[in-house]
Structures are given as C-alpha cells and as structure tokens.
C-alpha cells in the first residue's frame, strides 16, 4: 500500500538475500493524523528456527510479526502499529482489560499523534 508508513532501513537497503538490517519506524499514518515515535523505534528482524520466516517482536507494545521477507515486514509493521493504536490507544479505559490498558499506556508513551 502506497504511503502507508514511512520506514527506513539502517545500514543500507535490504539485499535479495533478505538482509537482517533494522527496520526503523519514523512515522505511521492514521485516519486522522500521524503517529511519530517519541524516541527512535526500531525492530531487529531475526530468522525463525526453520529459517523460512523473518520475525520482529516488541513485548511492551505486544507486537509480534512473521513474514517471508524483510520487505513484507517493513510494509506490515506500520499497518500493525496503526491497528494497535486504533484498538487500544483510542479506546476508553473502562472497555479494556488490565493487559490491554498496559498496551495502551505503552503505545501512548512510545508515540505521539500529529494532527
């Protein structure tokens, strides 16, 4: 999807062999604004035990994605963060479980909305 999220790779662009360079999140478009990290946010992909998938994970934000290629991870992380923001950060606390409130708090500590 074009213009879904602004991401960049550190240490150069990924090569055909699925480079494991970090994926850095600079901004994430929302329906009514843009999320920007309060401090640099990056994900370091690692290979699944089978070697078939690349995986990124952030326990504090409850993010765990697995894709076949680095490019798929890069494209998907912004979409995933936008969905997480909509389903946690924009929801009233009384509608959230304690674990969901923790995720909401962590998202709000990590990102700010630019309108």
C-alpha positions as CSV (number, residue, x, y, z in Angstrom):
1,X,0.0,0.0,0.0
2,X,1.5,3.3,-1.0
3,X,2.1,5.9,1.7
4,X,1.0,3.5,4.5
5,X,4.0,4.2,6.6
6,X,7.3,5.9,6.4
7,X,10.1,3.4,7.3
8,X,13.7,3.2,6.5
9,X,16.4,0.6,6.8
10,X,19.5,1.3,8.7
11,X,22.9,0.2,7.2
12,X,21.6,0.3,3.6
13,X,18.8,-1.3,1.7
14,X,17.9,-4.9,2.0
15,X,19.5,-7.2,-0.5
16,X,17.9,-10.1,-2.3
17,X,19.2,-12.5,0.4
18,X,16.8,-10.9,2.9
19,X,19.2,-8.7,4.8
20,X,18.5,-8.5,8.5
21,X,19.1,-4.8,8.9
22,X,16.9,-3.0,11.4
23,X,13.5,-1.6,10.4
24,X,13.2,1.9,11.8
25,X,9.7,3.4,12.3
26,X,9.8,7.2,11.6
27,X,6.0,7.8,11.3
28,X,2.8,5.9,10.9
29,X,-0.2,7.4,9.1
30,X,-3.6,7.2,10.8
31,X,-7.0,8.1,9.6
32,X,-6.9,11.4,11.4
33,X,-3.3,12.2,11.8
34,X,0.2,10.7,12.0
35,X,1.9,8.8,14.8
36,X,5.5,9.7,15.4
37,X,7.8,7.9,17.9
38,X,8.8,10.0,20.9
39,X,12.2,8.4,20.7
40,X,13.8,6.3,17.9
41,X,11.9,3.0,17.4
42,X,13.5,0.1,15.6
43,X,12.9,-3.6,15.2
44,X,15.7,-6.1,14.5
45,X,14.4,-9.0,12.4
46,X,15.6,-12.5,13.3
47,X,15.0,-15.8,11.5
48,X,12.5,-18.3,12.7
49,X,14.0,-21.7,13.8
50,X,13.1,-23.2,10.4
51,X,14.7,-20.2,8.6
52,X,11.5,-19.8,6.5
53,X,10.3,-16.7,8.2
54,X,11.7,-13.4,9.5
55,X,10.3,-12.3,12.8
56,X,10.1,-9.0,14.7
57,X,8.9,-8.6,18.3
58,X,8.3,-6.0,20.9
59,X,6.8,-7.3,24.1
60,X,6.0,-3.9,25.6
61,X,3.9,-3.0,22.5
62,X,2.6,-6.5,22.1
63,X,4.0,-6.7,18.6
64,X,5.0,-10.0,17.0
65,X,5.1,-10.3,13.2
66,X,6.4,-13.0,11.0
67,X,6.7,-12.7,7.2
68,X,8.7,-14.4,4.5
69,X,10.7,-11.3,3.5
70,X,12.2,-8.2,5.1
71,X,10.2,-6.1,2.7
72,X,6.9,-7.7,3.9
73,X,7.9,-7.0,7.5
74,X,8.8,-3.4,6.6
75,X,5.4,-2.9,4.9
76,X,3.4,-4.6,7.7
77,X,4.8,-3.0,10.8
78,X,3.3,0.4,10.1
79,X,-0.1,-1.1,9.3
80,X,0.1,-3.2,12.5
81,X,1.0,-0.2,14.7
82,X,-1.9,1.8,13.2
83,X,-4.3,-1.0,14.0
84,X,-2.9,-1.4,17.5
85,X,-3.3,2.4,18.1
86,X,-6.9,2.3,16.9
87,X,-7.8,-0.8,19.1
88,X,-6.0,0.2,22.2
89,X,-4.9,3.8,22.5
90,X,-8.1,5.3,21.2
91,X,-10.4,3.2,23.4
92,X,-11.8,4.2,26.8
93,X,-10.0,2.5,29.7
94,X,-13.2,1.0,31.1
95,X,-13.6,-1.0,27.9
96,X,-10.1,-2.5,28.2
97,X,-8.7,-5.4,30.2
98,X,-5.8,-4.8,32.5
99,X,-3.4,-6.2,29.9
100,X,-4.9,-4.1,27.2
101,X,-4.6,-1.0,29.4
102,X,-0.8,-1.7,29.8
103,X,-0.5,-2.0,26.0
104,X,-2.4,1.3,25.6
105,X,-0.1,3.0,28.2
106,X,3.0,1.7,26.4
107,X,1.7,2.8,23.0
108,X,0.9,6.3,24.3
109,X,4.4,6.5,25.9
110,X,6.0,5.4,22.7
111,X,4.1,7.6,20.2
112,X,2.5,11.0,19.9
113,X,-0.2,12.0,17.4
114,X,0.4,14.8,15.0
115,X,-2.8,16.2,13.5
